[in-house]
Amino acid sequence: MPAAGYPIVYLPSRPVSRKLSPDALLALAVTGAGVVAAYRLLARERPDAVLTTGGYAGVALGIAAAARRVPLLLFEPNAVPGRANLLMSRWARRIAIAYAECAPHFGPAAQGRITVTGTPVRRDIGQGDRAAARAAFGLAPERFTLLVVGGSAGARSLNQAVVAAAPVLLAEGVQILHQTGRAHLATVRAATSALEGRGYLPVAYLEKMGEAYAAADLILCRAGASTLAEVTACGLPAILVPYPYAVADHQTFNARALANAGAGCLIPDRDLTPARLIEAVRAFAQDPQERHRAAVASRSLARPDAAKQIVQLLEQL
């Protein structure tokens, strides 16, 4: 954020457990300190509006905004809202959501304040050229390409399944661009050294995600809100493996929204075996019509004007 020219002010925050314990009491005390700090920040800056995306880090600012009567816009990027956003929704003037399925969770009283906006994505997402992107990564120009992204830190279960499935997939003509996560790259490379030069490319981190999406025919990924917003903006069919420890299992609900629309398939993390992965990739690689249907369904869920709509809601406050 500072590199983009925006200053950051840090407020005290700590996740609050549902169970009464010394740690929960400490978290409440820290949150209280955060409310005081946020109140002073708003008194000093006198903003016209406050935007929060929820989470425990946003609670203090939301409470302070309500106390100072600063118009509050709440943004919920997941298909199921978290506890923080459910709490703050009672004070929000407007509520922006990424999925229509999310709206009922806020209750009848909030429905008139809800707008489905989608989740903002970077401008380069969905704008890449396939041939140029594949050339940039050294990938074959005409080969079916699987992109694997387990989040910025990688995902151990995805890595293990891909490493085991890669020899079969490569033999069937699939090439793989695999973001392993920096902590996992050495382990993955040691296990796949025999695959070098056969169409398997492991990388620690993908700086240019727009190019990576453009190079792909299919993506294997988690189901975080921002990732899915980017996937649909690119119209990519997806094999979705929700992070099993996400709060309230919200990634499963995110993934289900895409799978129900026909934009891909959902595989629970516990069921992601190499055989299941190979079967899922084959379903898209060997059936161009199914791949096309999933791509159309994926793009139909995209909301490329999400950022514009959220700004308009802020201006209306």
N, C-alpha and C positions, 0 to 999 in steps of 0.2 A: 504493500500500500504506500509506504513512503516513497518508493521509487517511482510510483505513478503520480506523486505530488499531493497525496492526501495524508494529513497528520493522523496519528492514532492516540487516543486517550484510553488508558487501561483502567477498568473498574474492577474492584474486588468481586469475585464470584466463585462459587463452589457448588457442585451438584448436591442436591438435597435428597437423602434417602427417604423412602416411604416408612421405614422402621425407626422407631424412637431409639436413639443411641447417642453416646457422646459425640460421635462423628456427625450425626444429623444435627445436633444442637450447635456444633461448631459451624456447620454449613449455614445454618440459619443466621448465626451471628455475622458470618462473612457476607451473606446476602444483605443483611441489614446495613452493614458498612457500605456495601455497594449502592444501596438505595440513597444513602446520605451523599455519597460522592456523585452519583448521577444527578441528584437534585441540585447540588451546587453547580455541576456542569451546565445543566439547563438554565439555571439562573444567570450564569455568566454568558452563555452563548445566545440565549433567547431565540431558539430555532422556531421556524414557522411550523415544522412538523417533525415527527420522529418515525423512522422506519425500523422495525425489528423483524428478524427472521426466527426469533424464538430461541429455544435452548436455555439452559440455566444461566448462560452468560448474558442473556437479554432480559431476564426478569427484572433486575434492579432498574434498568432504564425504563422499562414499561411501567413499573410502579411509580417511578419518579415523574414520568410524563403524565400519568393519570392524576397525580397529586398536584402538579402545576397546571393541569388542564391544557397541556400541549397536545394537539391533534395527533393521534397515533394510527399508523398504518401497519397492520400485521401481515407478514408474508409467510405462508406455510407451503414449502416445496414438496412435501411428501403426501402420499395418498391417505395417510392417517396422521392427524396432528399430535404433536407431543404435549406433555403435561403443561409446559410453560406457555405454549400458545393457547391452549384451552383456558388457562388461568387468565391470560391477558386479553382474550377475545371480548370479555365483558366491558373492557374500557376502550377497545379499538373503534375508531370512527368507521374505518373500512378494513376489510379482510381480503387479501389477495391469495388465491390458491392455485396450485399447479394442476390438480386433478379434480374433476367434477365430483368424483366419488368421495372427496374429502368433506364436502359441504355439510352433509347431515350430522357429522360428528360435533359440529359447533352448536347444535341445538336450534330449535325453532326461532328463538329470539334474535339470532344472528343472521338469519338467511337474507334479509334485506340489505345487509352490509357486505355481502360476499360477491366477489367477482373472480371468475376463472381467467387467469392471465397466462398461465404457464410459467416456466422458469427461464430467466434470462440466460443467454449463452453468449460467448465471445463472438465477435463479428466474423472471425475467420472460419468458424465452424460451419461446415456445409458448403464452403466456397472453393474447396480445393479441386485440383485437376488430377484425375486418376493416373494418367500416364506420367505426369511430372512427379507425383507423389511416390509412385512405385520406383521410378528412376532414382529419386532422392534416397530411398532406403536400400537400393540395390536389389530390388525384387523383380522377378520376371514379369514382363508387361501383360501377359495374357493368362497367367496361372490363377486359379481360384485362391483367394487370400483370406485367411482367418486372422483377425486382430484379437489379441488377448490382453485385457486390461483389468488388473485386480485392484484398482485404486492407485493413488500415487505411491503408496508403500508396498504395493503388490499384495497378493493373497496366496498363502501357502497351499491351500487346498486346490486352487486353480492351477498353480504351478505344478503340483504333483501330478494332477490329472493330465495336463498338457504334455509334460515330459514323458509320461508313460504312453500316451496316445500318439505322440508325434511320429514315430517310425511308420506306423500304419497309415496315418494321414498323408505323410510325405510320399509314401509309395503309391497312394491313390491320386496324386497330383495336386494336393493342397500345399500351399506355402503358408508359413506362420510367422507373423510379426508379434513377438511376445514381450510385453513389458512385465518384467519379473519383480520390480522393486529393488532398490539398491542393496538391501540387506540379504536378498535371495539370489543375486546374480551369479556369484561365484559357485554356489551349490548347483544352480541350474546348468551353468556352463560345464561343470564337471560331469554332470549326468548326461549331457547331450553333445559331448565333443565329437562323437562319431557321426553326428548329423550335420556338421559344418559343410557348407557348400551344397547342401541338398535342398535348400529352400526354407531352412529354419533360422530365424534371426532373433536371438534374445538380446534385449536391451534393458538397462537398469531403469531408465525413466524416459518418457517421451515428452520432450519440450514442446514440439510442434504437433499438438493433438489434431489440429485441422488437417495436416498432411496424413497423419496416421489413419484417420477416418476415411479420407479420400482414397487411400490405397486399398481399403478393405471391401470385401464382398459380404462379410459376416463378422460379428463381434461376439466374443465370450467375455462377459463382464459381471461385476456386481450390479446392484440395483439402487445405488444412491441417486438422489434427486437430480443432481447436476449432470451426472453421467447419462442418465436416461434422457434428459433434455437435449443433450448433445447428440445422442444416438438417433433420436427422432428427427432432430434438425437435419441430420445427414440422410435420413431415410434408410438406415441400416437394419437388416434383420438381426435379431439378437438371441443368443443363448444366455439366459439370465440366471445367475446363481446368487441369490440374496445372501448377504452377510448374516449368519445365523444368530449373532449376538447384538444386532441392532435394537435400539430401544423400542419396545412394543412391537418388535418384529416388523417395523415399518417398511423395510426393504422388500419383504415378501408381498406386501400390499402394492408397493410401487410396481414390482415385476408383474404381478397379476393383472394390473391395469393394461400393460402392454400385451401380455399373453392372451388375455380375453379379447383384445382387439385384433388378434392375428398377426401381431408384429414380431412374434418370436415364440420361444418356448421357455418354460420355467423349470429349472432343475434344483431341488433343494440341495443345500451344501452336502448333507449327509449322503445323498444319492449320486454325487458326482464321481462316478467311477470312470476309468479310461474307456471301458466299453460303452457306457452311456454317452460319454462325450463323442466318441467316434460315430455312434448312431445318430446323434443330433447333428453333427457336422455333415454327415452324408446326406441327411434329409434335405439340406439346403444345397450342398455342392452338386448333387446328382439330379436335382429337379429345378431347372431354371424357372418354371412357372410358379412353383411354390415360393421360390426366392423372390420373384417379382411381386407376388401377392403380399408377402411379408414386408417387402420394402415399401409398397404403396400404403399398407396399413401403418407402418412406422411413421412415414412422412405425414400421414393424416393426423397424427397425434401431436405433431410439432406446432409450436406457437412462436414463430420467429419474431413477432412484435411484442413479446412478453415485457422486455425492458421498457418499451415505449408506453405500454399500458400501465405499468407500475408507476412510471413518472407522471402520467396523466392523473392517476388516482391521488398521488401526492399533491399535485397542483390543485386538485379539487378540494382538498382538505382546507 
